[in-house]
């Protein structure tokens, strides 16, 4: 199934178990200022885990101006016009990992502890299933225990851990952890039904 079909139900309201209601939809080109503001609100120690310089306005603007939802689908949660969370589905449309997606997720510090991250990851898992992906992966630095617990609650399991394998933005070594989830794809979603 094409990504466009999977996204037909967006924008939509989501309500977390913590009582937060937000609008959930894919990132749009005009979101660059709000998206940049979201990333600059993240704690400095958390920014060390992100692979890109997300506090650089030009980096975020480039992302927003060149959105390719088939390769990178950032699903954002909004409280009014404010972006309060994001979960991105990264896909390879060809090659030997074309059946495996990768996710990354972040929540605004003021909106944590309310189930927002869980709800966003849940939405992206559903989109991945509808797109016919068979597996999802999530990458972490070894001390990101809260994020790994969230993924474990959604069915992810640790695939492997490499000690002192990656370096954060301050060149400090950390364990590299990859968690994976086997997707049970509904045959109707995959176009086989």
C-alpha positions as CSV (number, residue, x, y, z in Angstrom):
1,X,0.0,0.0,0.0
2,X,1.3,3.5,-0.8
3,X,2.2,5.9,1.9
4,X,-0.5,8.3,0.6
5,X,-3.2,5.8,1.3
6,X,-1.8,5.2,4.8
7,X,-2.0,8.9,5.5
8,X,-5.5,9.5,4.4
9,X,-6.8,9.4,8.0
10,X,-4.6,12.4,9.0
11,X,-4.8,15.0,10.4
12,X,-6.5,13.4,13.4
13,X,-7.0,13.9,17.1
14,X,-5.2,11.6,19.5
15,X,-5.8,11.4,23.2
16,X,-3.2,9.8,25.5
17,X,-3.8,7.8,28.6
18,X,-2.4,10.8,30.5
19,X,-5.3,13.0,29.2
20,X,-3.5,15.0,26.6
21,X,-5.3,15.6,23.3
22,X,-3.3,16.7,20.3
23,X,-3.6,16.9,16.6
24,X,-1.5,14.4,14.8
25,X,-0.4,14.8,11.1
26,X,2.6,14.6,8.8
27,X,5.2,17.5,8.9
28,X,4.5,20.2,6.3
29,X,6.8,22.6,4.5
30,X,5.5,25.6,6.5
31,X,6.3,24.0,9.8
32,X,10.0,24.8,9.8
33,X,9.8,27.6,12.5
34,X,7.6,25.5,14.8
35,X,9.8,22.4,14.2
36,X,13.0,24.4,15.0
37,X,11.3,25.8,18.1
38,X,10.4,22.2,19.2
39,X,14.0,21.0,18.9
40,X,15.5,24.0,20.7
41,X,13.3,23.2,23.6
42,X,14.9,19.8,24.1
43,X,17.4,19.5,26.9
44,X,21.1,19.9,25.9
45,X,21.9,16.3,27.0
46,X,19.2,14.9,24.8
47,X,20.4,16.8,21.8
48,X,23.7,14.9,22.1
49,X,21.8,11.7,21.1
50,X,20.4,13.2,17.8
51,X,22.4,12.5,14.7
52,X,21.8,15.9,13.1
53,X,22.3,19.5,14.2
54,X,18.6,20.1,14.9
55,X,19.2,23.4,16.6
56,X,20.5,24.8,13.4
57,X,17.6,26.7,11.8
58,X,18.9,26.0,8.3
59,X,19.1,22.2,8.8
60,X,15.5,22.1,10.0
61,X,14.3,24.5,7.2
62,X,16.0,22.2,4.6
63,X,14.1,19.2,6.0
64,X,10.8,21.0,5.8
65,X,11.4,22.3,2.3
66,X,12.4,18.9,1.0
67,X,9.9,16.5,2.6
68,X,9.9,13.0,1.0
69,X,7.3,11.1,3.0
70,X,8.2,7.9,1.3
71,X,11.7,8.0,2.7
72,X,11.2,10.0,6.0
73,X,7.8,10.5,7.4
74,X,7.9,12.8,10.4
75,X,4.5,12.5,12.2
76,X,4.0,15.5,14.5
77,X,1.7,16.1,17.4
78,X,0.4,19.7,17.8
79,X,-1.1,21.5,20.7
80,X,-2.7,24.4,18.8
81,X,0.1,25.5,16.5
82,X,2.9,24.3,18.8
83,X,4.7,21.1,17.8
84,X,4.9,19.0,21.0
85,X,6.1,15.7,19.7
86,X,7.5,13.9,16.6
87,X,7.9,10.3,15.6
88,X,9.7,9.7,12.2
89,X,9.4,6.6,10.1
90,X,12.6,6.2,8.0
91,X,12.3,3.8,5.0
92,X,14.6,2.4,2.3
93,X,12.5,2.1,-0.8
94,X,14.9,-0.4,-2.4
95,X,17.8,-2.7,-1.5
96,X,18.2,-5.4,1.1
97,X,16.5,-3.5,3.9
98,X,13.5,-2.3,2.0
99,X,11.2,-4.4,4.3
100,X,12.6,-2.8,7.4
101,X,11.7,0.7,8.7
102,X,13.4,2.6,11.4
103,X,11.8,5.0,13.9
104,X,13.0,7.9,16.0
105,X,10.8,9.8,18.5
106,X,11.0,12.9,20.7
107,X,8.6,14.7,23.0
108,X,8.6,18.3,24.2
109,X,9.9,18.4,27.8
110,X,6.7,20.0,29.1
111,X,4.6,17.2,27.5
112,X,6.4,14.2,28.9
113,X,4.9,11.7,31.2
114,X,1.5,11.9,29.5
115,X,1.9,9.0,27.0
116,X,2.5,11.3,24.0
117,X,5.6,9.4,22.8
118,X,3.8,6.1,23.2
119,X,0.8,7.3,21.2
120,X,3.0,8.7,18.4
121,X,5.1,5.5,18.1
122,X,1.9,3.5,18.1
123,X,0.6,5.7,15.1
124,X,3.8,5.1,13.2
125,X,3.8,1.4,13.8
126,X,0.3,1.3,12.3
127,X,1.5,3.3,9.2
128,X,4.4,1.0,8.8
129,X,2.0,-2.0,8.8
130,X,-0.2,-0.4,6.2
131,X,2.8,0.3,4.0
132,X,3.7,-3.4,4.1
133,X,6.9,-3.2,6.2
134,X,7.7,-6.4,8.0
135,X,10.0,-5.1,10.7
136,X,10.8,-1.9,12.6
137,X,14.0,-0.9,14.3
138,X,14.9,1.8,16.8
139,X,18.5,2.9,17.6
140,X,19.6,4.1,21.0
141,X,22.6,5.0,23.1
142,X,22.8,2.6,25.9
143,X,21.8,5.0,28.7
144,X,18.5,6.0,26.9
145,X,16.6,3.6,29.2
146,X,13.3,5.5,29.2
147,X,13.1,5.5,25.4
148,X,14.0,1.8,25.4
149,X,11.3,1.0,28.0
150,X,8.7,2.8,25.9
151,X,9.6,0.7,22.8
152,X,9.6,-2.5,24.9
153,X,6.1,-1.7,26.0
154,X,5.1,-1.6,22.4
155,X,6.7,-5.0,21.6
156,X,10.2,-4.1,20.6
157,X,13.0,-6.3,21.9
158,X,16.8,-5.7,22.0
159,X,18.4,-7.2,18.9
160,X,22.0,-6.3,19.8
161,X,24.2,-4.0,21.9
162,X,27.7,-3.0,20.9
163,X,29.8,-1.6,23.8
164,X,31.3,1.9,23.4
165,X,30.5,1.8,19.7
166,X,29.0,5.3,19.0
167,X,29.9,8.8,20.0
168,X,27.6,11.6,21.0
169,X,28.0,15.1,19.7
170,X,30.7,15.7,22.4
171,X,32.6,12.7,21.2
172,X,31.8,10.6,24.3
173,X,31.5,6.9,23.6
174,X,28.3,5.1,24.4
175,X,26.9,1.6,23.9
176,X,24.9,1.3,20.6
177,X,21.6,-0.5,21.1
178,X,19.2,-1.6,18.3
179,X,15.7,-2.8,19.2
180,X,13.4,-4.5,16.7
181,X,9.7,-5.2,16.2
182,X,8.3,-7.9,14.0
183,X,5.2,-6.4,12.3
184,X,2.2,-8.6,11.7
185,X,0.9,-7.1,8.5
186,X,-2.8,-7.2,7.9
187,X,-3.1,-8.7,4.4
188,X,-5.8,-6.2,3.5
189,X,-3.4,-3.3,4.3
190,X,-0.7,-4.9,2.2
191,X,-3.0,-5.2,-0.8
192,X,-3.2,-9.0,-0.8
193,X,-6.8,-9.3,0.5
